[in-house]
């Protein structure tokens, strides 16, 4: 249970850091995407940039998945396994 808890905290921290970073870089995050999609519908898709697509559907999931690995590594390191 402690392993899941630690991984959860690492993922949460990573998500916060990544969301702040993309906001400062002007890249569309999931909150903006879903808000605009609910307001504009499919008309949103042609307005999006390649960087927005890449971030939302490739880079962000990869980095969050990587944060799971980091959390598991930290747990193993701290628990002596």
C-alpha positions as CSV (number, residue, x, y, z in Angstrom):
1,X,0.0,0.0,0.0
2,X,2.9,2.4,0.8
3,X,4.3,1.8,-2.7
4,X,1.0,2.8,-4.4
5,X,0.8,5.9,-2.1
6,X,4.4,6.9,-2.9
7,X,3.8,6.5,-6.6
8,X,0.6,8.5,-6.4
9,X,2.5,11.4,-4.8
10,X,5.2,11.3,-7.4
11,X,2.6,11.3,-10.2
12,X,0.7,14.2,-8.6
13,X,3.9,16.2,-8.2
14,X,4.9,15.6,-11.8
15,X,1.5,16.5,-13.1
16,X,1.5,19.8,-11.1
17,X,5.0,20.7,-12.4
18,X,4.2,19.7,-16.0
19,X,0.9,21.7,-16.0
20,X,2.7,24.8,-14.6
21,X,5.4,24.4,-17.3
22,X,3.0,24.1,-20.2
23,X,0.9,27.0,-19.0
24,X,4.1,29.2,-19.0
25,X,5.1,27.9,-22.4
26,X,1.7,28.6,-23.9
27,X,1.0,25.0,-24.8
28,X,-2.5,23.7,-24.5
29,X,-3.1,21.6,-21.4
30,X,-5.9,19.1,-20.7
31,X,-8.0,21.6,-18.7
32,X,-7.9,24.1,-21.6
33,X,-8.4,21.4,-24.2
34,X,-11.6,20.1,-22.5
35,X,-13.0,23.5,-21.8
36,X,-12.5,24.7,-25.3
37,X,-13.8,21.4,-26.7
38,X,-17.0,21.7,-24.7
39,X,-17.4,25.3,-26.0
40,X,-16.3,25.0,-29.6
41,X,-16.8,21.3,-30.3
42,X,-14.9,19.8,-33.2
43,X,-14.1,23.2,-34.6
44,X,-11.3,23.3,-32.1
45,X,-9.2,20.6,-33.8
46,X,-8.1,22.6,-36.9
47,X,-7.2,25.5,-34.5
48,X,-4.8,23.4,-32.5
49,X,-1.0,23.5,-33.2
50,X,1.1,20.4,-33.7
51,X,2.8,21.1,-30.4
52,X,-0.6,21.0,-28.6
53,X,-1.4,17.6,-30.1
54,X,2.1,16.3,-29.4
55,X,1.9,17.5,-25.8
56,X,-1.6,16.2,-25.0
57,X,-1.4,12.8,-26.7
58,X,2.3,11.8,-26.7
59,X,4.6,13.8,-24.4
60,X,2.4,14.3,-21.3
61,X,1.3,10.6,-21.1
62,X,4.9,9.5,-21.5
63,X,6.1,11.8,-18.8
64,X,3.3,10.8,-16.4
65,X,4.1,7.1,-17.1
66,X,7.7,7.8,-16.4
67,X,6.8,9.4,-13.1
68,X,5.2,6.1,-12.2
69,X,8.6,4.4,-12.8
70,X,10.3,7.1,-10.7
71,X,7.9,6.6,-7.9
72,X,8.5,2.8,-8.0
73,X,12.2,3.3,-8.0
74,X,12.1,5.7,-5.1
75,X,10.0,3.2,-3.1
76,X,12.4,0.4,-3.8
77,X,15.3,2.7,-2.9
78,X,13.8,3.8,0.4
79,X,12.4,0.4,1.4
80,X,15.7,-1.3,0.6
81,X,14.3,-3.7,-2.0
